[in-house]
Amino acid sequence: MIVNSYPPRLGGLESHVHQLANELKNAGVSVTVVCLATEDSDTLEEGVRVIRLRLHLPIASVISFPSWGTTRRLSRLLADEGITVVSTHTRFFPMSYVGLRAARRRKIPVVHTEHGAGFVKSPSKVIQFFSRVVDLTMGRTVLRKATQVLAVSDPAARFVARLAGVDALIFPNALRLEDWPPSGGDHTPEGIAFLGRIVGGKGWEMFVDVAAELIQRRGFDNLVVHVLGDGPDTDALRARIKSKGIEESVQLHGHAGVEAIRTALHRSVLVNPSQLAEGFQVTLLEAAAAGAQIVSYPVPSIRPLLADGAPVREVTDPSFEALVNCVVDALRNPLPIMSRGILESRWSWRTRSREYLNIVDAVVASNGDVNLRRA
């Protein structure tokens, strides 16, 4: 797996790669992850070899670049280690392009997973402009030259087709359900929760405003408000909470572990106030596994979770009032929680890793010639 970032950095993409790598290892596959970090290292982590290369020119804590000559270095590594398949993730990350080039030098097939469902959405016009330039050049090349393209959702697959004229297989996110035991007991919500990085575009500002509206104007005096996440805007988050006068109701958990997330979500409504999500938000799946109610603007992960019985309310009206009204309805009229059987059969990494190995087997059996290009 050749990726830009890997834990301890945590986000939806990093979680996807980490869980997939570990489940493949558990299935008896030899897995090596190559990523970028502030310092070089070569370690064994939970049975997975993780090689970290020094990063350069970090931009907005989102994207960074490898050293000059990394393609050549990785090409040697692939040959020396007898690598049979290379896995890359998200078309605009530099390591996806570098990984593709290194693999093609050794005639090794590449399985690329696309996590985005559109051009990058960001409050920054500069980031939007340059990310689109990258998409139309290196990103398009990654999608067209990969042996097989996977997409984490239907919208992501449609974006791949528009950008590169390639048909992608759907390969959604999943959970390590061993970390999410059956959530028994009372699930009547007594609070609301935000789960995500505290950065621009994630909607934390609107979440604070929703909490203030519920407490001060909608009669939810005893509402418990959970904020699960950390990031560069944490000071601004604290200031907004104070300006709204709701400090006593808000619990700031910072970067929280699975147990803390599970506990907070168990009797909460997860509010997903961002309209910028591009991929499959695993946070919504975590909420479903914890027995939480879910209120979200339309994002790619909503429809498949709805189809499988998750307690989701989709806010199709972009107004603030519509979002608040949906949260009020979720607090007062909770829907039945998602079936454990559905979670285990359709949304576990154990199941998803077997699907991935079947895809890899097909790629290897076809001598790498399985990518479908549209006429």
N, C-alpha and C positions, 0 to 999 in steps of 0.2 A: 504494500500500500504506500503510494507516494502522494503525500498530502501537505498542505501548508501548515496545519496545526493539529495538535493532539493533546490530550490531557497531560499536565494539569490545567491547561486552558480548557474551559468548558463552554459549550454552546451546542446547538442542535446538531451541527455537522460533526463536531468532535465526539459527541456522544454516539452518533451513528457509527463512525469509524471504529471507536473504541469497543463498542459492544459487538460489532460484526467481527472484528479481529479476534476477540476473546472467544466467541462462539465457534469460529473456524478452528481456533487452536484446540478447543474442547473436542471438536470433531476429528482431531488427529492431523490437521493440516499444519505445516510449518509456515508461520506468518512473520514477516518482517515489515515494520512500519518505518518509513523515512519521512521526517517532517522538519520544519524550521523552528528554531528556538534561539534564545539569547546566547546560549553557550553550546559548544559541541559536546556530544556524549554518545555513548553506545552502551545500552543497558538491557537487561532482561526484566520485563515487567509482566507479572502474571503469566509467564511462559511465552510472551510475545517479545521478540527482539525489537527495540525501539532505538533508531539511529537519529539523533538530532543534529542538524547542521545549522551553523550560525546564520541568522537572518540579517537582512540589510534593508534599509529604506522603509521602515514600517509606516503605513499610511492609515491614520484614523483608527488604529488598533484593530484593523480588519484585514489588511493585506500587507504582505512583505515579500521580499525577493531573496533568492539564494545567491551564493557567491558565483562569480564567473567561473566557468568550467565544471559546474555541477552536473550537467548532462553527461559529460565524459566520465566523471567520477561514478555516477550512477550506472552508466553502461557497463563499466568494469565490475561493479558490485553485482549486477544482475547475472553476469557471466560467471563470476567466481562462486556465487551462492547457488547456482543452478535454478534460478527463479523460472517458473513456468508460466505465470500469469501476473500481470501488473494491474493494480486497481487504483484508479484516480477518482477524485471527487470535486465537482463543481468546475464548470468550464473556464471561469475567469481567474482562478488562482494560478499564479506562475508555476507552482509545482505540478499542476496537471499537465501543462505544456511541456515542462522539462521531463516529467515522467513518460509522457507519450514519445518524445524524441529519443530518450534513452532506450525505451522498449523496442521501438522500431529499428534502432541500430542493431539490436540483437535478434530481430524477427520474433519477438515475444508478443503474444496477443495482449490487448489492453481492454479491460472492462471499466468503462467510465460511468459513474453514477452522477446524474444531474439533480441537484437539490433546489435549484431555482426555477420559478415559474414565470419569469419575465426579466426584463432588464432591471438592474439594481435600482431600488427605490431608496432614496436617502434625502434627508433635509438639506444636504449639501449639494448645490448645483455642480460644483467642481467634481465631486465623487461620481455623480450621475453621468457627467459628460465623459470622463476618462474611463469609467467602467464600460460604457457603451462602446467606446473605441476598442477596448480590449475584447469585448464580446464579438465584435464584427471582424476581428482579426484572429488573435490567438484562440479565443473561445470557440469560434466557428471551426477552426482547424482541429481542435481537440475533439469536438463532436463528430466531425466528418471522418477523421482518421482513426478514431477508436474502433476496435474490433466489434465491440457490442456496447450500446448505450442503454443504461437503465435510468428511470426517472422515478422520483419518490412520490409522484402524484400524477393524476390525469392532466392538470394544468401544466405541470413541468414537462410532460411528454408533448403536449401541444406546442409549448415554447421551443422545445428541441426541434420539432418539425418546422416551425416558422423560421427559426434562426439558421438551421443547417440542412433542412430537407432530409432528416434522418428519423426513422421510426424507432422509438424507444420502448423497451419493456417496462411495465410498471413494477416498481420495487419499493414499497412504502417503508417508512420508519417502523420501529417496533420497540418493545420494552424487555428488559431483563426481568421477567416476572418473579424470579426468586427474590428480588428486592421489593416486590409489591405483593405481599401475601393478601389473601381474600380480606376485603375490608368489611368485616361484620359490624353489628351494632347499629345504632341510630345514625342515619345520614341526614337528618333534618338540618338544613344549613342555619348557622348562627352568625356567619360572617362572610366576608368576601376576600379574595386573594388575587394578587398579581404575581406572576412567575415569569422572570425573564431578566435580561441585562438592563441595567439602568443607563441607557444611552438614548440618543435621539432616534425617534421613529418607532420605538417600542410601545409608546402609549402610556407610559407611567404618569405623565402629567394628567391625562384624562382620567386615569384610574383614581388619582387623588381627588379630582373634582367630583367623580361619582361618589366616592366615600363621603365627602363633605355634604353633598346633596342628600344622601340617604340619612345621615346622622342629623343634619340641621333642618331639613325641610320635609323629609318623608316619614318621620316618626320612628326611625331605627336607632333609638338612643343608646342601646346596648350593643350595637354592632361591633364585632371584632374584625379588624382590618389587618391582613397579613401582606407584607411586601417581601417576596422571596427573590433575592437577586442583588447584585452589586455592579458597580461600573463607574465610569468617570463622572456621571451626573448625580452621584449620591448626595453631594452637598446641596445641589439644587433641589433634589427630592425632599431633603429635610426642611429646606427653606419653604417649599410649597406647602408641606404638611403644617408647618408652624403658621404660615399666613392664613391657612384655612381654619385654624383653631381646633384641630382634631388630634393633637399629639397624644392625648390620653387613650385614644381608641386604636392607634396604629402600632403594630409590632413590626419593627425592621429586623429581619432575620439575616440580612446580608447574604453572602454566598452560602447557601444551605445544602446540607447533605440529604440523601434520599429519605432518611427517617424523619427529619424535620419537615421536609416537603410533604411527605405522606400525612403526618400528623396535622399540619396546617390545612391541607386540602380536604381532610376527611369529612368535616362538617362546614364546608365553605362553598361559595359560588366562585369559580375561577372566572375572572373578567379578562377577556382578551381584547383590549381596546385598540390594537394596532391594525391599520389597514395596509401596512407595507409588507406584510409577510409574503415571501415568495415560495418557500418550500413547504414541507410537511412539518408543522410545529409539533414536536414530541411533547411539549408541555400540555397540550390538550389531551393527548393519550395518557399522560401521567395523571391528569385530573380524573379521567374516566376510570383508571385503575384504582384510584384512591376513593372513589365513590362520590366525587364532587359533582355539583351541577356546573354547567359550562355556558357562558354567554360570550359570543364572539361575533365580530364583524366577519363577512365572508372571507375565508382563507382556504387554501387548497385542502387542508386536513378535515374541514368540516363535513363535507359530503360523505366520505367513506365511513366516518365515525357515526354520523346520523344513520346511515344505512345499516350499521351493525348494532343499533339500539343504544348508543351513548346519549346521556341526558343533555343534549345540546339545544340551545336556542340561538338561532342565527339572526343577527341584527342586519336586515337588508337596507333599512333607512339609516343613512350616515349621521343623522342628527344626534346630538348629545342627549336630548330628551328620549329618543327611541332607545338608546343604550340603557339609560337609567330605568326606563319602564320595563325592559326585559330583565334587568337585574332584580327589580322589585318582584316581578312575577316568579323568578327562580327562587327567591327567598321565601315567598309565600306559598307557592304551588310546585314543590320539587317533583321532578320526573323520576320514574324508576331508574335505578342505577344499572350500569352495563353488566351483562351476563359474564360471569367468570369463565364459562366454557368458551364463549366467543373470544375473550381476551387470549386464552391459552391456545386456541386453535388457529387464530388469525393474526394475533398481534404480539406474539412472543418472539424474542430473538432466536430462540432455539428452532422454532419453525422457520423463521426468515433465513437463518443461516443455511438450512438444508436447501431452500430455494436458490440461494446464491451458489452453492456448490453444484447444483444441477445446471445452472447457467454456465458456470466455469467449465464443467464437463462438456457441455455442448460446444463451447468456444474452442476447447482443446481438440475435441473430436473432429471439428470442421476445419482444422489447420488454420484457425484464425479468420476464416472468411464467412462471417455471419452478419456483418453490419448491413442493414437494409437501407439503401439510398433511394429516395423517391425519384421518379422519372421527371 
